[in-house]
Amino acid sequence: MSRLMVFNTVSVDGYFTDTKGDVSWTHQDDPEWRKFTIENASGDGILLFGRVTYEMMVSFWPTPQAQQQFPKVAERMNSAQKVVFSRKLNKVAWNNTRLLKSDLPGEVRRMKKGSDDIVILGSGTIVTQLAQENLIDQYQLIVNPIVLGASFGGMVALAYATRHPEHPAKLVLISTEAVGGSYPERRVELFERFGGAEVGALARRRFLEIRGHPNQASLEAWRRLAIPLYTRVARDPDAARRAVSRSEVLLWFSRPGRESGSFNMLEDLQRIRCPTLVLGGEDDPVHPIESQADIAAALPAHLVQFERFEACRHAVVPDAPERAISVIRTFIQRPK
């Protein structure tokens, strides 16, 4: 009896397409990936597709472009026996392809009685149906993590990418810093400009005098007076209710002398091996644009894309959603 295998490239949270069905974000073009795909394509077996994946495959693999870019893989894809399950298609044009229109589980059970292994590429609906029937014998999942971090999340993303540089496929950093407590005078200046003398005094106390939050009362005053100034556009009132917040952890991190003002990852950024997008707001009072410029300058020059957003404050996306999302989407979809 043959085996039924699933081969897919997935994100860390289990997706292999975006909301529009696009899989271009999964594409890699480096020597390791090419070697893997050539070795993986050398085996025999039947390829199984749903309609959407079939139409994507047939639009590329029989073309001269595919044969020029990936000659060995194209040869395998075009010569292999292929089966397409679809109720909408009435015919298939790709050579060595058979169209089946009904009883997916039954047909697969019959195919598994043969000697040739079966491999499903993409085809999420097909995978779901066959998994529910317990017909899949093996999953080969290529994890293609795109790591995005904003503010403190950006610090976590930097720590991850420097400690495990071989893991992420791409890195997106929004309004963060690689050196704790950097540019304190600039922070005070911006908070005072946006919030007046009271907020300016609060920022001066936190960033220049005490250099942290000494207690819960200080943290609560910051939340009440300073956080509403993080963005130019009014913050979503439900955002805080949706978030999982641990005040004791934040207080521990931001107390005077603790990690928020002492960490320094700047020299470690040379370890990063993946394309990295750095976004920063010109008017960010939390992590000033100078902090983003330092990150961009410390990264390998051939990997970094640095985007500055005029009249934007912290996290960029709330103040300029269309441009920010467009820049991120284009970066993610661009081949490595």
C-alpha positions in Angstrom: 0.0 0.0 0.0 1.3 3.5 -0.9 1.7 6.4 1.5 -0.2 9.8 1.3 2.1 12.7 2.1 1.5 16.4 2.5 4.2 18.9 1.6 3.7 22.5 2.4 5.5 25.6 3.4 3.8 27.2 6.4 4.1 30.2 8.7 4.8 29.8 12.4 1.1 30.0 13.1 0.2 27.4 10.5 -0.9 29.4 7.4 0.4 28.7 3.9 -1.5 31.4 2.0 -2.5 34.9 2.8 -6.1 36.1 2.9 -6.2 36.3 -0.9 -4.7 32.8 -1.4 -1.3 34.2 -2.4 1.7 32.0 -1.6 4.4 34.2 -2.9 5.6 35.0 0.6 6.8 31.4 0.9 9.2 31.7 -2.0 12.9 31.4 -1.2 15.8 31.5 -3.6 19.0 30.6 -1.8 21.4 27.7 -2.3 20.1 25.6 0.6 16.5 25.9 -0.6 17.4 25.0 -4.2 19.3 22.0 -3.1 16.4 20.8 -0.9 13.8 21.3 -3.7 15.9 19.5 -6.2 16.5 16.5 -3.9 12.8 16.5 -3.0 11.8 16.5 -6.6 14.0 13.5 -7.5 11.5 11.0 -6.0 8.7 9.2 -7.9 5.0 9.3 -7.0 1.7 10.9 -7.9 1.1 14.6 -7.3 -2.4 15.4 -6.0 -3.9 18.9 -6.3 -7.1 20.8 -5.6 -8.3 23.2 -8.3 -6.7 26.4 -7.0 -3.3 24.9 -6.5 -3.5 23.1 -9.9 -4.3 26.3 -11.7 -1.3 28.0 -10.0 1.0 25.2 -10.8 0.0 24.8 -14.5 0.4 28.5 -15.0 4.1 28.3 -14.1 5.8 24.8 -14.4 5.2 24.2 -18.1 6.6 27.6 -19.1 10.1 28.4 -20.4 10.7 30.6 -17.4 10.3 27.6 -15.0 12.5 25.4 -17.1 15.2 28.1 -17.1 15.0 29.0 -13.4 14.4 25.5 -12.0 15.2 23.0 -14.7 15.3 19.8 -12.6 12.2 20.6 -10.6 10.3 21.7 -13.8 11.2 18.4 -15.4 9.9 16.4 -12.5 6.7 18.5 -12.2 5.9 18.2 -15.9 6.7 14.5 -16.3 5.0 13.3 -13.0 1.6 11.7 -12.9 -0.9 14.2 -11.6 -4.4 14.0 -10.2 -6.7 17.0 -9.8 -9.9 17.0 -7.7 -12.4 19.6 -8.8 -16.1 20.0 -9.2 -15.7 23.2 -11.3 -13.1 22.1 -13.8 -14.3 20.3 -16.9 -10.9 19.5 -18.4 -7.2 19.7 -17.6 -4.5 20.6 -20.1 -1.3 19.8 -18.3 0.3 16.6 -19.6 0.0 13.4 -17.5 -2.9 14.9 -15.5 -6.2 13.2 -14.6 -9.3 15.0 -13.5 -11.6 13.5 -10.8 -14.8 15.2 -9.8 -16.4 13.3 -6.9 -15.8 11.0 -3.9 -12.4 12.4 -2.8 -11.9 10.0 0.1 -13.0 6.9 -1.9 -10.8 7.8 -4.8 -7.8 8.3 -2.5 -8.4 5.0 -0.8 -8.3 3.3 -4.2 -5.2 5.2 -5.2 -3.5 4.1 -1.9 -3.9 0.5 -2.9 -1.3 1.0 -5.6 2.5 1.0 -5.3 3.2 4.7 -6.0 3.3 7.2 -3.1 1.0 10.2 -3.3 2.1 13.8 -2.5 -0.3 16.7 -1.9 1.1 20.1 -2.7 -0.8 23.1 -1.3 -4.4 22.3 -1.7 -5.6 23.2 1.8 -9.2 22.1 1.3 -8.1 18.7 0.0 -5.7 18.3 3.0 -8.5 19.2 5.4 -10.9 16.7 4.0 -8.4 13.8 3.9 -7.1 14.6 7.3 -10.7 14.3 8.7 -10.8 10.8 7.1 -7.4 9.8 8.7 -6.0 9.2 5.2 -2.8 11.2 5.5 0.3 9.2 6.5 2.9 11.9 6.7 3.3 15.7 6.8 6.4 17.5 5.5 6.0 21.1 6.7 8.7 23.7 5.9 8.4 26.4 8.5 9.0 29.8 7.0 8.9 32.2 9.9 8.5 35.9 9.2 9.1 37.6 12.5 7.4 41.0 13.2 7.9 43.0 16.4 6.8 46.4 17.3 8.1 48.4 20.3 9.0 45.9 23.0 8.0 43.2 20.6 10.7 44.5 18.3 13.3 44.0 21.1 12.1 40.4 21.5 12.3 39.9 17.7 15.9 41.3 17.7 16.9 39.0 20.5 15.5 36.0 18.7 17.1 36.9 15.3 20.5 37.5 16.9 20.4 34.3 19.0 19.0 32.1 16.2 20.1 33.9 12.9 19.3 30.7 10.9 15.6 30.7 11.9 13.7 33.7 10.5 13.1 34.0 6.7 12.5 37.8 7.2 12.4 40.3 10.0 10.1 43.3 10.4 11.0 45.8 13.2 8.6 48.7 14.0 9.4 51.5 16.4 11.9 49.7 18.6 15.4 50.1 19.8 18.6 47.9 20.1 20.0 49.9 23.1 17.9 50.4 26.2 17.1 54.0 27.2 18.6 55.5 24.0 18.1 59.2 23.2 16.4 60.3 26.5 16.6 64.0 25.8 14.8 63.5 22.5 12.1 61.6 24.2 11.5 64.3 26.8 11.5 67.0 24.0 8.8 65.1 22.0 6.6 64.3 25.0 6.7 67.9 26.2 5.8 69.1 22.6 2.8 66.8 22.4 1.6 66.8 26.0 2.7 70.1 27.6 4.6 70.8 30.8 2.9 68.1 32.9 3.8 65.3 30.5 7.2 66.8 29.9 8.0 66.7 33.6 6.8 63.1 33.8 9.0 62.1 30.9 12.0 64.0 32.3 11.6 62.2 35.6 11.4 58.8 33.9 14.1 59.2 31.2 16.6 61.6 32.7 16.3 61.7 36.5 15.0 58.4 37.9 15.6 56.5 34.6 12.6 54.1 35.0 9.4 53.6 36.9 10.1 53.2 40.7 6.7 52.0 41.6 3.2 51.1 40.4 2.0 54.7 40.9 4.6 55.9 38.5 3.5 53.3 35.9 -0.2 54.2 36.3 0.6 58.0 35.8 2.5 57.1 32.7 -0.4 55.1 31.3 -2.9 57.9 32.1 -0.9 60.8 30.7 1.8 59.6 28.3 0.4 56.6 26.6 -2.4 58.5 24.9 0.3 60.6 23.2 2.1 57.6 21.7 0.1 58.0 18.4 -1.2 61.0 16.5 -4.5 59.1 15.7 -6.6 58.3 18.8 -5.9 54.8 20.1 -8.4 52.1 19.8 -10.3 52.1 23.1 -10.7 48.3 23.0 -7.0 47.6 22.3 -6.0 47.5 26.0 -9.0 45.2 26.9 -7.9 42.7 24.2 -4.3 42.6 25.3 -2.9 40.3 27.9 -1.1 42.7 30.3 1.1 41.8 33.3 1.8 45.0 35.2 4.2 43.3 37.6 6.4 42.1 34.6 6.4 45.6 33.0 7.2 47.2 36.4 10.1 44.7 36.9 11.5 45.4 33.4 11.2 49.2 33.7 12.4 49.9 37.2 15.6 52.0 37.6 18.7 49.9 37.0 16.7 47.1 35.4 16.9 45.7 31.8 14.8 48.4 30.0 17.7 50.9 30.4 20.7 48.6 30.3 20.4 46.1 27.4 22.5 46.6 24.3 22.2 44.4 21.2 23.7 46.8 18.7 26.9 44.9 18.1 25.0 41.6 17.8 22.9 42.9 14.9 25.7 41.8 12.4 24.7 38.2 13.2 21.3 38.7 11.4 21.2 36.8 8.1 17.7 37.6 6.8 16.2 40.6 5.0 15.1 43.1 7.6 12.6 45.9 7.3 12.9 48.8 9.8 10.0 51.2 10.2 10.1 54.3 12.3 8.0 57.4 12.9 9.8 60.8 12.6 7.8 62.0 15.7 8.0 58.9 17.8 8.4 60.0 21.4 8.8 56.5 22.8 11.6 55.2 20.5 12.8 58.2 18.5 13.6 57.8 14.8 17.3 58.0 15.8 17.0 54.6 17.4 15.6 53.1 14.2 18.4 54.7 12.2 21.0 53.1 14.6 19.4 49.7 14.0 19.4 50.2 10.2 23.1 51.3 10.3 24.2 48.3 12.4 22.5 45.7 10.2 24.3 44.1 7.2 23.7 46.8 4.5 22.6 44.3 1.8 19.8 43.0 4.0 18.2 46.2 5.4 15.3 48.4 4.2 14.8 51.5 6.3 11.5 53.4 6.0 10.9 56.7 7.8 7.3 57.9 8.3 6.8 61.7 8.4 4.3 63.0 11.0 4.0 59.5 12.6 4.6 58.6 16.2 4.9 55.2 17.8 4.3 52.0 16.0 3.7 53.8 12.7 0.7 51.7 11.6 -2.0 53.6 13.6 -0.9 56.9 12.1 -0.3 55.8 8.5 -2.1 52.4 8.1 -2.3 52.4 4.3 1.4 53.1 3.6 2.7 51.0 6.5 0.7 47.9 5.5 1.7 48.4 1.9 5.4 48.6 2.7 5.2 45.5 4.9 3.2 43.6 2.4 5.6 44.4 -0.5 8.6 43.5 1.7 7.1 40.1 2.7 6.1 39.2 -0.9 9.5 40.1 -2.3 11.7 37.0 -3.0 14.7 36.7 -0.7 
